Amino acid sequence: MQIKSVVVGPAEHSMAQLALDLGLDYARTDWEHRDPKTASDWEHAVPADQLWWDHYVVQTESLAEARTLLPLFRSEGRAQRFVLVIRGLFPAADLPVWTPRSLQVKAGTSALTVPGLGFAVVVEGGKWVNVHAAALAALGCCSPAAPGPVLGGLRVGITHPADTAWLAGDALGSFMTRQLLSPDQDDIYAVDVVLGSAKSAPELEQQFARQTADQPARVSPPIWTPPADALPPVDTAVISPLGFLPYPEKPIRTLEPHELAGGGALGESGLAALRPHSFVEIDGSRFDGLDRQLVRRLSQLAVGGVPTLARSLSAPVRELLGEPLLNRLEAFDAGDAPVLRESKSIDLRRTALDLYSPRAVWNNALGQLGKPLLPAPSVSVVLATRRPEKLASALDQLERQSWGAVEVVVVLHGFDADLPEVRRAVEGYSRDLRIVSAPADVIFGDVLNAGVGAASGDLICKMDDDDWYGVHHLRDLVHAKGFSGATLVGAQVEFVYLENLDITTRRPPLGEQYSDHVAGGTMMIGRDELRELGGWRPVHRAVDRCLLQAVQAAGGLIYRSHGQNYMMHRHSGADSHGGHTWNPEDSIFLQSVAEQWDGFRPPPQIGAPPNLQGGPRLDVMRSYFSRVPVPSHSAPAITPPV
């Protein structure tokens, strides 16, 4: 029997022309078309281990669409050559291309741009390649972070291709063919949860009941039917705050009803096209009959932090959005200054990630099923200090952090916990706290390693004792670590208060992006990842730079989040930074300044003490370091310079 070739994608594209564009021999085999939306196209008369293909070609319009197809490839067997085509995508020359370790020996991977067609990734080798594994390798060539189990290891199955959005590109998700729904008697089910519908759930329950009756030792997966008001998660690997522009370059852009064709899904190219615009305007009265599609689009815009002017939204749309997200959307004003526009975008994306990230959506589902939730990562903040007088204010900021699972490890460098300042600071802190002492002659790198050694959190975050942090600093970094796939995340040194000059400066903001540098006082990395990199280098200075170099040398990614949760405090006096290892002149922070304000003007995400918002100059800020209030957008700390 001759082995066939497969083309997955829209039927309107000629298979012969596609093969010609890709340089494939169309006459070599018979070809069959596979529709991603037709369930019967993905059912086979033989098990997956008996499926063999010559060419297996997948064509999509976006990376977002390509990721939704992953569960369909779970039972597609093997092919001699796998080709992923993303039409219209012409990536930059520095697009990272790699082959996952699991395929390095079995297959070779190459990426190319096909004129008039788009971006193509070819996976082939001397042996047959598993179609699903080859798809993962191909997707790894199309984005900085490789695809993975975005649901934290939860295996979810769907029974119809129309439900792929619920899996958000998870590498462990499966389309449940008849074989997967009826495993061999001595086998296990491929998934932990099956997504059902009001129509299919009763039949599935009966089928599982019959199977477990025959084999009582085998546990069938629960069936979850999404409530009518539930929305699929947003695939944060392609829709995220990445690429947000603090200073817009184009005017307001209106969203048209025809753009919601196909269910309202937003791809990476569509999001990128919106980034330069100051706002996206949505007139809800023009979207009659498209309530669910509009809410789906709004949820994706919100996760991406796209500033949106939404008006005349229908009652069903408002109800589906919910009050928390609706309040964030309605907070935008076309007259917002750039710094306030960005701050409201940060609030919007944070709220949306809490609601629509894959883990958040499936935790809601698991809660309805009475199953254990996917755990949120715990954070250990390592705070090394040589100044006992700074400890109380630093702990006060950590007390106010909105992320719940926080442990603080304070390393007292050169003094012990018996000092009155230390005792008062510790007594005023109510959260999980550990105190470690290090002699004064221990070099800084080993001081930090001592703190890490006492930490128990999943993530390690380094913070300084004399800078300012927003109450959502840790939460936003945890989100960034999740959607970016980066080894290390942090923020830019963007806002600086120069106490000696009594001015606040804003260095040019670069937005959210992958980078090679973040501020040392904002670094967050996995505890195990840090250990694998050898920890902090045992040197007296440049420990942050050394860690960044180690991450890059190991092939890891560094992601820079927004800069509004962090404000550097440059103290007055000869030693203008209180004895820290990095001590440049104030003039460094006056170079290439994007904005500047008189006095102490923290960004809106940090806010200013209410009693200090009166005058244009804040002389009382000389060496002031006190309580950090919850930010208020009704009275933003920063106003545009006149």
C-alpha positions as CSV (number, residue, x, y, z in Angstrom):
1,M,0.0,0.0,0.0
2,Q,1.3,3.4,-0.9
3,I,2.0,5.8,1.9
4,K,-0.1,9.0,1.6
5,S,0.8,12.7,2.3
6,V,-1.4,15.1,4.3
7,V,-2.2,18.8,4.1
8,V,-3.9,20.3,7.1
9,G,-5.6,23.7,6.7
10,P,-8.1,25.6,4.6
11,A,-9.5,23.8,1.6
12,E,-9.4,26.8,-0.7
13,H,-5.6,26.6,-1.0
14,S,-4.4,24.2,-3.8
15,M,-2.4,21.3,-2.4
16,A,-0.4,21.0,-5.6
17,Q,0.5,24.7,-5.5
18,L,1.5,24.5,-1.9
19,A,3.7,21.5,-2.5
20,L,5.3,23.4,-5.5
21,D,5.9,26.5,-3.3
22,L,7.6,24.3,-0.7
23,G,9.7,22.4,-3.2
24,L,8.0,19.0,-2.4
25,D,7.4,16.3,-5.0
26,Y,3.6,16.4,-5.3
27,A,3.5,13.4,-7.7
28,R,5.4,11.2,-5.3
29,T,2.3,10.2,-3.3
30,D,-1.4,10.6,-3.1
31,W,-2.5,13.6,-1.0
32,E,-5.4,14.0,1.4
33,H,-6.8,17.2,2.9
34,R,-7.6,17.5,6.6
35,D,-10.0,20.1,7.9
36,P,-9.0,21.3,11.4
37,K,-12.7,21.9,12.3
38,T,-14.1,18.5,11.1
39,A,-14.0,15.9,13.8
40,S,-14.4,12.9,11.4
41,D,-11.2,14.0,9.6
42,W,-9.2,13.1,12.7
43,E,-10.6,9.6,13.3
44,H,-8.7,6.7,11.9
45,A,-9.5,3.0,11.5
46,V,-6.1,2.0,12.9
47,P,-4.2,3.0,16.1
48,A,-1.8,5.9,16.0
49,D,1.2,3.5,16.0
50,Q,0.1,2.2,12.7
51,L,-0.2,5.6,10.9
52,W,2.6,6.5,8.5
53,W,2.7,9.5,6.3
54,D,5.2,10.7,3.7
55,H,4.8,14.5,3.8
56,Y,2.7,16.0,6.6
57,V,2.1,19.7,5.8
58,V,0.2,22.1,8.2
59,Q,-0.7,25.5,6.9
60,T,-2.1,28.2,9.2
61,E,-2.7,32.0,9.2
62,S,-0.9,32.7,12.5
63,L,1.2,31.2,15.2
64,A,-1.8,31.4,17.5
65,E,-3.8,29.2,15.1
66,A,-0.9,26.8,14.8
67,R,-0.8,26.3,18.5
68,T,-4.5,25.4,18.6
69,L,-3.9,22.5,16.3
70,L,-1.4,20.7,18.7
71,P,-4.0,18.4,20.4
72,L,-5.2,17.2,16.9
73,F,-1.7,15.8,16.2
74,R,-1.7,13.6,19.3
75,S,-2.9,10.5,17.4
76,E,-1.5,11.2,14.0
77,G,1.4,8.7,14.0
78,R,4.7,9.4,12.2
79,A,5.8,11.1,9.0
80,Q,9.0,11.2,6.9
81,R,8.8,15.0,6.7
82,F,6.7,17.5,8.8
83,V,6.2,21.0,7.4
84,L,4.6,23.9,9.3
85,V,3.6,26.9,7.2
86,I,2.5,30.2,8.8
87,R,1.1,32.3,5.9
88,G,2.0,35.9,5.9
89,L,4.5,35.6,8.8
90,F,8.0,36.9,7.9
91,P,10.0,36.9,11.1
92,A,13.0,39.0,11.8
93,A,16.4,37.6,10.8
94,D,17.3,37.1,14.5
95,L,14.4,34.8,15.1
96,P,15.6,32.0,17.5
97,V,15.6,28.6,15.8
98,W,16.3,25.4,17.7
99,T,15.4,21.8,18.0
100,P,14.2,20.5,21.4
101,R,16.6,18.0,23.0
102,S,14.1,15.1,22.4
103,L,14.4,15.6,18.6
104,Q,18.1,16.5,18.3
105,V,19.1,13.0,17.3
106,K,15.8,11.8,15.6
107,A,15.2,14.8,13.4
108,G,16.8,17.9,11.9
109,T,14.9,21.2,11.9
110,S,15.3,24.0,9.4
111,A,13.4,27.3,9.0
112,L,12.9,29.3,5.8
113,T,11.0,32.2,4.4
114,V,9.0,31.3,1.2
115,P,8.4,34.3,-1.0
116,G,4.7,35.0,-1.4
117,L,3.8,32.3,1.1
118,G,5.2,33.0,4.6
119,F,7.4,31.3,7.1
120,A,7.9,27.5,6.9
121,V,9.6,25.1,9.3
122,V,10.7,21.7,8.1
123,V,11.3,18.8,10.5
124,E,12.9,15.7,9.0
125,G,15.7,13.3,9.5
126,G,17.1,9.9,8.7
127,K,14.2,8.3,10.7
128,W,10.5,8.8,10.9
129,V,9.4,11.6,13.2
130,N,6.4,11.6,15.5
131,V,3.9,14.2,14.1
132,H,3.1,15.7,17.5
133,A,6.7,15.9,18.5
134,A,7.6,17.4,15.1
135,A,4.9,20.0,15.6
136,L,6.3,21.0,18.9
137,A,9.8,21.3,17.4
138,A,8.4,23.5,14.6
139,L,6.5,25.7,17.0
140,G,9.7,26.1,18.9
141,C,11.2,27.8,15.8
142,C,8.4,30.4,15.7
143,S,8.6,32.0,19.1
144,P,11.3,32.8,21.6
145,A,9.9,30.3,24.2
146,A,9.3,26.7,23.2
147,P,5.7,25.3,23.7
148,G,5.2,23.3,26.9
149,P,2.6,22.2,29.5
150,V,1.1,25.6,30.1
151,L,-1.6,24.0,32.3
152,G,1.1,23.0,34.8
153,G,1.0,19.3,33.9
154,L,-2.8,19.0,33.8
155,R,-3.8,16.8,30.9
156,V,-7.1,18.0,29.3
157,G,-8.9,16.2,26.5
158,I,-11.5,17.6,24.0
159,T,-14.0,15.6,22.0
160,H,-14.5,18.2,19.2
161,P,-11.9,20.2,17.3
162,A,-14.0,23.3,17.9
163,D,-12.9,23.3,21.5
164,T,-9.2,23.6,21.0
165,A,-9.2,27.1,22.4
166,W,-9.8,25.7,25.8
167,L,-6.3,24.1,25.7
168,A,-4.5,27.3,25.0
169,G,-1.7,25.6,23.1
170,D,-0.9,23.2,25.9
171,A,1.6,20.5,24.7
172,L,-0.2,17.8,26.8
173,G,-3.7,18.4,25.5
174,S,-5.4,15.8,23.4
175,F,-8.2,15.4,20.9
176,M,-9.9,12.3,22.2
177,T,-10.3,10.0,19.3
178,R,-12.4,6.8,19.7
179,Q,-9.1,4.9,20.6
180,L,-8.2,7.4,23.3
181,L,-11.7,7.3,24.8
182,S,-11.5,3.5,24.9
183,P,-8.0,2.6,25.9
184,D,-6.9,-1.0,26.1
185,Q,-7.9,-2.9,29.3
186,D,-4.4,-2.7,30.8
187,D,-3.8,0.9,29.8
188,I,-4.7,4.3,31.4
189,Y,-6.7,7.2,30.1
190,A,-4.6,9.8,28.2
191,V,-6.1,12.8,30.1
192,D,-7.0,13.9,33.6
193,V,-10.2,15.9,32.6
194,V,-12.4,15.7,29.5
195,L,-14.1,18.8,28.2
196,G,-17.7,17.9,27.5
197,S,-20.9,19.7,26.4
198,A,-24.5,19.5,27.5
199,K,-25.1,17.1,24.6
200,S,-22.0,14.9,24.8
201,A,-21.4,14.7,28.6
202,P,-24.2,12.2,29.4
203,E,-23.0,9.8,26.6
204,L,-19.4,10.1,27.8
205,E,-20.4,9.4,31.4
206,Q,-22.2,6.3,30.4
207,Q,-19.2,5.1,28.3
208,F,-16.8,5.7,31.2
209,A,-19.2,4.0,33.6
210,R,-19.3,0.8,31.4
211,Q,-15.5,0.8,31.1
212,T,-14.8,1.2,34.8
213,A,-17.4,-1.4,35.6
214,D,-15.4,-3.9,33.6
215,Q,-12.2,-2.7,35.2
216,P,-12.8,-1.3,38.7
217,A,-9.1,-0.5,39.3
218,R,-9.1,2.0,36.4
219,V,-10.2,5.5,37.2
220,S,-12.0,7.4,34.5
221,P,-11.4,11.1,34.1
222,P,-14.1,13.6,35.2
223,I,-16.1,15.4,32.6
224,W,-16.3,19.2,32.8
225,T,-19.0,21.1,30.9
226,P,-18.1,24.8,30.8
227,P,-20.9,27.1,32.2
228,A,-22.6,29.4,29.8
229,D,-20.8,32.4,31.1
230,A,-17.3,30.8,31.0
231,L,-14.7,31.9,28.4
232,P,-11.8,29.9,27.1
233,P,-8.4,30.9,28.4
234,V,-6.2,33.3,26.5
235,D,-3.1,31.6,25.0
236,T,-0.6,33.8,26.8
237,A,2.3,32.4,24.8
238,V,1.1,34.6,21.8
239,I,-1.2,37.1,23.5
240,S,0.5,38.8,26.3
241,P,1.9,42.3,27.4
242,L,5.0,41.6,25.3
243,G,5.4,44.5,22.9
244,F,3.4,47.1,24.7
245,L,4.6,50.7,23.7
246,P,4.6,53.2,26.5
247,Y,4.5,56.1,24.0
248,P,2.0,55.5,21.3
249,E,2.9,56.4,17.7
250,K,-0.6,56.4,16.0
251,P,-4.1,57.8,16.8
252,I,-7.1,55.9,18.0
253,R,-8.0,52.8,16.0
254,T,-11.7,51.6,15.8
255,L,-12.5,47.9,16.0
256,E,-15.0,46.9,13.3
257,P,-17.5,44.1,13.6
258,H,-16.2,42.1,10.6
259,E,-12.9,41.7,12.5
260,L,-14.6,39.2,14.8
261,A,-15.1,36.7,12.1
262,G,-14.2,33.2,13.1
263,G,-15.1,33.5,16.7
264,G,-13.2,36.7,17.7
265,A,-9.8,35.1,18.1
266,L,-6.8,37.5,18.0
267,G,-3.5,36.4,16.6
268,E,0.0,37.7,17.2
269,S,0.1,39.8,14.0
270,G,-3.3,41.4,14.8
271,L,-2.0,42.3,18.3
272,A,1.2,43.7,16.9
273,A,-0.7,45.9,14.5
274,L,-2.6,47.4,17.4
275,R,0.4,48.2,19.5
276,P,1.4,51.6,17.9
277,H,-2.2,53.0,18.4
278,S,-2.9,55.2,21.4
279,F,-6.3,53.4,22.0
280,V,-8.6,50.8,20.5
281,E,-12.1,52.2,20.4
282,I,-15.1,49.9,20.6
283,D,-18.7,51.0,20.1
284,G,-20.7,48.1,21.5
285,S,-23.9,49.1,19.8
286,R,-22.4,48.1,16.4
287,F,-21.8,44.5,17.6
288,D,-25.4,43.3,17.8
289,G,-25.6,39.5,17.9
290,L,-21.8,39.2,18.5
291,D,-21.8,39.4,22.3
292,R,-19.7,36.3,23.0
293,Q,-17.3,37.0,20.2
294,L,-16.9,40.6,21.5
295,V,-16.2,39.4,25.0
296,R,-13.7,36.9,23.7
297,R,-11.9,39.7,21.9
298,L,-12.0,42.0,24.9
299,S,-10.5,39.3,27.1
300,Q,-7.6,39.0,24.7
301,L,-7.1,42.7,24.3
302,A,-7.1,43.0,28.1
303,V,-4.5,40.2,28.6
304,G,-2.3,42.1,26.0
305,G,-2.8,45.3,28.0
306,V,-4.2,47.1,24.9
307,P,-5.6,50.5,26.1
308,T,-9.3,50.3,25.1
309,L,-12.1,52.9,25.0
310,A,-15.2,50.7,25.2
311,R,-18.6,52.4,25.2
312,S,-22.3,51.3,24.8
313,L,-21.5,47.7,25.7
314,S,-24.7,45.6,25.9
315,A,-25.9,44.1,29.2
316,P,-24.9,40.5,28.2
317,V,-21.4,41.7,27.3
318,R,-21.0,43.6,30.6
319,E,-22.2,40.5,32.5
320,L,-19.8,38.2,30.8
321,L,-16.9,40.5,31.4
322,G,-17.6,40.9,35.1
323,E,-17.2,43.9,37.3
324,P,-13.4,43.7,37.9
325,L,-12.4,43.7,34.3
326,L,-15.2,46.1,33.3
327,N,-13.9,48.6,35.8
328,R,-10.4,48.4,34.3
329,L,-11.7,48.9,30.8
330,E,-13.9,51.9,31.7
331,A,-11.0,53.6,33.5
332,F,-9.3,54.7,30.3
333,D,-9.6,58.2,29.1
334,A,-8.4,59.5,25.7
335,G,-6.8,62.4,27.5
336,D,-4.6,60.2,29.7
337,A,-0.9,61.2,29.9
338,P,1.4,58.4,28.6
339,V,2.5,57.4,32.1
340,L,-1.2,57.1,33.3
341,R,-2.2,55.4,30.1
342,E,0.5,52.8,30.7
343,S,-0.5,52.4,34.4
344,K,-4.1,51.7,33.5
345,S,-2.9,49.2,30.9
346,I,-0.9,47.5,33.7
347,D,-3.9,47.3,35.9
348,L,-5.9,45.9,32.9
349,R,-3.5,43.2,32.0
350,R,-2.9,42.2,35.6
351,T,-6.7,41.7,36.2
352,A,-7.1,39.9,32.9
353,L,-4.2,37.5,33.6
354,D,-5.7,36.7,37.0
355,L,-9.0,35.9,35.2
356,Y,-8.0,34.4,31.8
357,S,-4.6,32.9,32.0
358,P,-4.8,29.1,31.2
359,R,-4.0,28.2,34.8
360,A,-6.6,30.6,36.2
361,V,-9.4,29.3,33.9
362,W,-8.6,25.6,34.7
363,N,-8.3,26.2,38.4
364,N,-11.8,27.5,38.2
365,A,-12.8,24.3,36.4
366,L,-11.0,22.1,38.9
367,G,-12.7,23.9,41.7
368,Q,-16.1,23.1,40.2
369,L,-15.0,19.5,39.9
370,G,-13.8,19.4,43.5
371,K,-10.3,18.5,42.3
372,P,-6.9,19.8,43.7
373,L,-6.0,23.1,42.1
374,L,-2.9,23.9,40.1
375,P,-0.6,25.4,42.7
376,A,0.6,29.0,42.3
377,P,4.3,29.4,42.6
378,S,5.6,30.6,45.9
379,V,8.1,33.4,46.1
380,S,11.1,33.8,48.4
381,V,12.4,37.4,48.5
382,V,16.1,37.6,49.3
383,L,16.8,40.9,51.0
384,A,20.5,41.4,51.9
385,T,21.2,44.6,54.0
386,R,24.1,46.3,55.6
387,R,21.9,49.0,57.1
388,P,19.7,48.1,60.0
389,E,17.9,51.4,59.8
390,K,16.5,50.5,56.3
391,L,15.0,47.2,57.3
392,A,11.7,48.5,58.7
393,S,10.8,50.4,55.5
394,A,11.9,47.5,53.3
395,L,9.7,45.0,55.2
396,D,6.9,47.5,55.2
397,Q,6.9,47.4,51.4
398,L,7.0,43.6,51.4
399,E,4.1,43.4,53.9
400,R,1.9,45.2,51.3
401,Q,2.7,42.9,48.4
402,S,-0.4,41.5,46.8
403,W,1.0,38.1,45.9
404,G,0.0,35.7,48.6
405,A,2.6,33.0,48.8
406,V,5.6,35.2,49.8
407,E,8.5,34.3,52.1
408,V,11.1,36.9,53.0
409,V,14.7,35.9,53.8
410,V,16.6,38.8,55.3
411,V,20.4,38.4,55.3
412,L,21.9,40.7,57.9
413,H,25.4,41.5,56.5
414,G,27.7,42.5,59.3
415,F,25.3,42.8,62.2
416,D,23.0,40.6,64.2
417,A,19.3,40.4,65.0
418,D,19.7,41.8,68.5
419,L,19.9,45.4,67.4
420,P,16.8,47.5,68.4
421,E,16.1,48.5,64.8
422,V,16.1,44.9,63.7
423,R,13.8,43.8,66.5
424,R,11.3,46.6,65.8
425,A,11.3,45.8,62.1
426,V,10.8,42.1,62.7
427,E,8.0,42.6,65.2
428,G,6.1,44.8,62.8
429,Y,6.1,42.2,60.0
430,S,3.3,39.7,60.0
431,R,4.2,37.4,57.0
432,D,6.6,34.5,56.7
433,L,10.1,35.8,57.6
434,R,13.5,34.2,58.1
435,I,16.6,35.9,59.4
436,V,20.1,34.9,58.3
437,S,23.3,36.5,59.6
438,A,26.5,36.8,57.6
439,P,29.8,38.2,58.9
440,A,30.9,41.6,57.5
441,D,33.8,40.1,55.7
442,V,31.7,37.7,53.6
443,I,31.6,38.9,50.0
444,F,28.3,40.0,48.5
445,G,27.8,37.0,46.2
446,D,28.0,34.5,49.1
447,V,25.7,36.7,51.2
448,L,23.0,36.3,48.6
449,N,23.8,32.5,48.4
450,A,23.3,32.3,52.1
451,G,19.8,33.8,51.7
452,V,19.0,31.4,48.8
453,G,20.1,28.5,50.9
454,A,17.5,29.4,53.6
455,A,14.8,30.0,51.0
456,S,12.0,27.5,50.3
457,G,10.0,29.2,47.5
458,D,9.7,28.1,44.0
459,L,10.9,31.4,42.8
460,I,13.7,33.6,44.1
461,C,13.4,37.4,43.9
462,K,16.2,39.7,44.8
463,M,15.1,43.1,46.2
464,D,17.0,46.1,47.6
465,D,16.5,47.7,51.0
466,D,16.5,51.3,49.8
467,D,14.4,51.4,46.6
468,W,10.6,51.8,46.1
469,Y,8.4,49.0,44.9
470,G,4.7,48.9,43.9
471,V,2.3,46.6,45.8
472,H,2.0,44.4,42.7
473,H,5.7,44.1,42.0
474,L,5.9,40.4,42.8
475,R,2.6,39.6,41.2
476,D,3.5,41.2,37.9
477,L,6.9,39.4,37.9
478,V,5.2,36.0,38.5
479,H,2.9,36.7,35.6
480,A,5.8,37.7,33.4
481,K,7.7,34.5,34.3
482,G,4.7,32.5,33.3
483,F,3.8,34.0,30.0
484,S,7.3,34.7,28.7
485,G,8.8,31.3,29.3
486,A,12.0,33.2,30.4
487,T,14.5,31.8,32.9
488,L,14.9,35.2,34.5
489,V,12.5,38.2,34.6
490,G,12.9,41.7,36.0
491,A,12.3,45.4,35.3
492,Q,14.1,48.3,33.7
493,V,15.7,51.1,35.8
494,E,13.2,53.6,34.5
495,F,12.1,55.9,37.4
496,V,14.8,57.4,39.5
497,Y,14.5,59.9,42.4
498,L,17.6,61.9,42.7
499,E,17.5,63.1,46.3
500,N,20.5,65.4,46.0
501,L,18.7,67.4,43.2
502,D,15.2,66.7,44.4
503,I,13.9,65.6,41.0
504,T,12.3,62.5,39.5
505,T,13.5,61.3,36.1
506,R,12.1,58.8,33.7
507,R,14.6,57.1,31.4
508,P,13.2,56.1,28.0
509,P,10.9,53.2,28.6
510,L,11.4,50.3,26.3
511,G,8.1,48.5,27.0
512,E,7.8,44.8,27.7
513,Q,10.4,42.8,25.8
514,Y,13.0,40.1,25.8
515,S,16.3,41.7,26.7
516,D,19.8,41.0,28.0
517,H,19.5,43.2,31.1
518,V,17.2,43.9,34.0
519,A,17.7,45.9,37.2
520,G,19.4,43.8,39.9
521,G,16.9,44.8,42.5
522,T,14.1,43.3,40.5
523,M,15.5,39.9,39.4
524,M,13.2,36.8,39.7
525,I,14.4,33.3,38.8
526,G,13.4,29.8,39.7
527,R,15.1,28.4,42.7
528,D,16.1,25.2,40.8
529,E,17.1,27.3,37.8
530,L,19.4,29.4,40.0
531,R,20.9,26.3,41.5
532,E,21.6,24.8,38.1
533,L,23.4,28.0,37.1
534,G,25.7,27.8,40.1
535,G,23.9,30.4,42.2
536,W,25.2,33.9,42.7
537,R,28.9,34.2,41.7
538,P,31.1,34.6,44.8
539,V,32.4,38.0,44.0
540,H,32.1,41.3,45.8
541,R,30.5,43.3,42.9
542,A,28.8,42.8,39.5
543,V,26.8,39.8,40.9
544,D,23.8,40.8,38.8
545,R,25.7,41.1,35.6
546,C,27.3,37.7,36.2
547,L,23.9,36.0,36.7
548,L,22.6,37.6,33.5
549,Q,25.7,36.3,31.6
550,A,25.1,32.8,33.1
551,V,21.5,32.7,32.0
552,Q,22.4,33.7,28.4
553,A,25.3,31.2,28.3
554,A,23.0,28.4,29.3
555,G,20.6,29.3,26.4
556,G,18.0,30.9,28.8
557,L,15.8,33.9,28.0
558,I,15.7,37.1,30.0
559,Y,12.4,39.1,30.0
560,R,12.0,42.7,31.0
561,S,8.6,43.6,32.4
562,H,7.2,47.2,32.8
563,G,9.1,49.7,34.9
564,Q,6.3,51.2,37.0
565,N,6.7,48.9,40.0
566,Y,10.3,49.9,40.7
567,M,11.8,53.3,41.5
568,M,15.5,53.7,42.3
569,H,16.3,56.0,45.2
570,R,19.6,57.9,44.8
571,H,20.4,59.3,48.3
572,S,22.0,62.6,49.0
573,G,25.6,62.9,50.3
574,A,29.0,61.9,49.1
575,D,28.1,58.2,49.1
576,S,25.0,58.7,47.1
577,H,23.8,55.2,47.1
578,G,24.3,54.2,50.7
579,G,27.4,52.0,50.1
580,H,25.9,49.7,47.4
581,T,28.2,47.9,45.0
582,W,27.0,49.9,42.0
583,N,27.5,53.7,42.7
584,P,27.5,55.8,39.5
585,E,27.2,59.6,39.6
586,D,23.8,61.3,39.5
587,S,24.7,62.6,36.0
588,I,24.3,59.1,34.7
589,F,20.6,59.3,35.5
590,L,20.2,62.7,33.7
591,Q,21.4,61.3,30.4
592,S,18.8,60.5,27.7
593,V,15.9,61.4,30.1
594,A,12.5,61.0,28.5
595,E,10.5,62.9,31.2
596,Q,11.4,64.8,34.4
597,W,9.5,66.2,37.3
598,D,10.4,68.4,40.2
599,G,10.4,66.7,43.6
600,F,9.5,63.2,44.5
601,R,7.1,61.8,41.9
602,P,6.7,58.0,41.9
603,P,4.9,56.3,39.0
604,P,1.2,55.6,39.5
605,Q,1.8,52.0,40.3
606,I,3.8,53.0,43.4
607,G,2.0,56.2,44.3
608,A,3.1,58.9,46.8
609,P,2.3,59.3,50.5
610,P,-1.0,61.4,50.6
611,N,0.5,64.0,52.9
612,L,3.2,64.7,50.4
613,Q,1.1,65.5,47.3
614,G,0.7,69.2,47.9
615,G,3.6,71.2,46.6
616,P,5.7,71.1,43.5
617,R,8.9,70.5,45.5
618,L,9.2,67.9,48.3
619,D,12.1,69.0,50.5
620,V,10.8,66.8,53.3
621,M,11.8,63.9,51.0
622,R,15.4,64.4,52.0
623,S,16.3,60.9,53.2
624,Y,12.6,60.2,53.6
625,F,11.8,56.5,53.5
626,S,8.5,55.6,55.0
627,R,5.3,53.7,54.3
628,V,4.3,52.9,50.8
629,P,0.6,53.6,50.1
630,V,-1.7,51.6,47.9
631,P,-1.6,53.4,44.5
632,S,-4.6,55.5,43.6
633,H,-5.5,56.4,40.1
634,S,-7.9,59.0,41.3
635,A,-4.9,61.1,42.4
636,P,-2.0,59.9,40.3
637,A,1.5,60.7,41.7
638,I,2.9,61.8,38.4
639,T,1.3,64.5,36.3
640,P,2.5,65.6,32.9
641,P,5.1,68.4,33.0
642,V,3.8,71.8,32.1
